[in-house]
């Protein structure tokens, strides 16, 4: 019996569970209303369930900070992160295994749109001096960090500008500008395109940075990280996979490799912005 017990003990020591639970969590930052995010990411959760053999459930953070902390504390098996929240998460919690980043229209970098109403008479960034401006979340790359940096570089605003208003989501910004509540605002390209036909007009684009990315928790075995990475990197080979990806962004063309240094230019931009100022 003794050799058998030793053998069994060795087997147990070599066995490492892939996940802590039978159900995997796909954490998504709250860049849109929860119901919209659930609708957009449910097809991907279904696809990942088939590929991993585990039920995958979408969890939407109550705030950008909650999302960052949830991922930083390794409570998510898979996480979809915006560039700025990713940089902040790494600064606070350290590096996590990276899986892949989004490719849209054949590019893995993107920019934000600064826009106004078509009938506003605003033509250039200079025309925005002293005018009201709507942002989304203070943690959002596309609806705050990049447009604010662009306006600062153009001398339109500074970190103490009092006309900043934060409306939480990209769609809120677009709707508020359409309603005439604010002269201008900024959102990610996909949201701008959605509302553009209703009466919006872009007046500037921001600097381009690396796209949104998927990461996993730091305590996952290396071989399982690689399996997840392969699932994402090969998603364009699957009709179901691409349908799931285009549910998130209808201009998506696939997923590509990612490394932490892809976000170095964003780190420099974020270093110029004072997040402590209250508006």
SULTA-V724219 format. One line per field, one symbol per residue. ss: DSSP state (@ for helix, = for strand, . for the rest). psi: psi as a letter, one per 20 degrees, with the letter a starting at -180 (. if undefined). Layout:
ss = ???
psi = ???
This chain:
ss = .@@@@@@@@@@@@@........======.....@@@@@@@@@@@@@@@@@@@..======...@@@@@@@@@.....====.@@@@@@@@@@@....=======..=.==.======.......@@@@....===.....@@@@@@@@@@@@@..........===...@@@@@@@@@@....=====@@@@@@@@...======...==..====.....@@@@@@@@@@@@.@@@.@@@@@@@@@@...=====...@@@@@@@@@@@.........
psi = hghghgghggghhhpoqgqhrhpqpoppqmirqghgggghighhggghghhijqppppppqhrhhggghgghjliphpppqqgghggggghhirqqpqgrqqppkjqjqrrqppraqhjhiphrhhiipjqqpprdqhipghjfgghggghghijhraijpijpppjgqghhgghhghijhqhraqrqghhghhigiikqppiqqrqprqrqrprrqijpqghhghggghgghjhiipghghhghihgoijpjaqrqqqhiijhhhggghiipoiipp.
